[in-house]
């Protein structure tokens, strides 16, 4: 079954079998919204690879995966798309292969480029939502600025050690300008010192995926003008309001 057939079933009020476990949460109408949605994921590493996996399984109909990097051995501890037999291969292209084995309803476009001032608008144009799976503060700020200019929401996450943060930013929200007031240096976060154990990006990416689903379906309460902070070393979860 392909996307057209799934949408035909949804239009008739039926849930395709592959999405039956979504039915009680988002319903037929929510699933249709996901299949018609277009999401761009900037970064296909620890966060991005897991986000691609989760959104493909949920049935988000179009995913643009942007990453100019290739897999290296140090990615194997946490990056879902990294395998011993694909080291040296392009991360974005491997995301396409992965989704092709998961959900034929989902179209995936690989962009083997790094986000920059010269391509940011082009990468986000035509998308309904952008997911921040980056590892550099300056690139994140550029991404928020571009998303606001294009007029689409941004789902952000950052991780370091046992800790992470997640926030959803709509055009006009202060967002990352509050979280990263004085980035300094090369823009790298504290993850350079604390590292990234396998569970941390998985937790943050799961929250990001839920935020994407909520925004696209109009359900629930997104983490707007607030940030969810977690520290699994001491089992602390906090929601911090920006105002």
C-alpha angles and dihedrals in degrees: 000000000000136000095274092054092047092050090048090055092047091050089055090052097257126124114225110241094244090062098043092112089056092054099084092049107039103008129210094302092050092050091051090053091052094049090051093047128105117209130179119206115201106207130022101207130096096328099027098049092053092045091053089052095049097044091047091052091047089053106248099172102219128028125182109196116199122193131127095195134098129220120270131183093259089063093063096082095066116359111102094204094051117097134168090249098051101050110138093026125119113271095216093051091049089054089058091052092049095051090047088063093047111042129006089193090070122082114206127196119196118210111189095202139100118242113260142156089265097057107022097099093046092050093052100038113110094017126121095210140001127218120211110219095153131128102210125079096212091053090048091053090049089050093052092048091050094046090052091049092049090043102238133124122255125214109206134193136167130183140194128169109318092342137085145161134214131191138163116222126195124196109285095023117123091230115145093015086071095043096045106033097149109022096166127171119034094334095252116140132228090276086088087071101029099042127211117272116199098258098053100067089042091057095045093045091051090055090047091052090051090050090051091051092048094050095045094047097037091236130139127348118306121216090259119162088000139076130223108220122190134186110185093182088073098019095246123154120177136173111212119196118219093218 
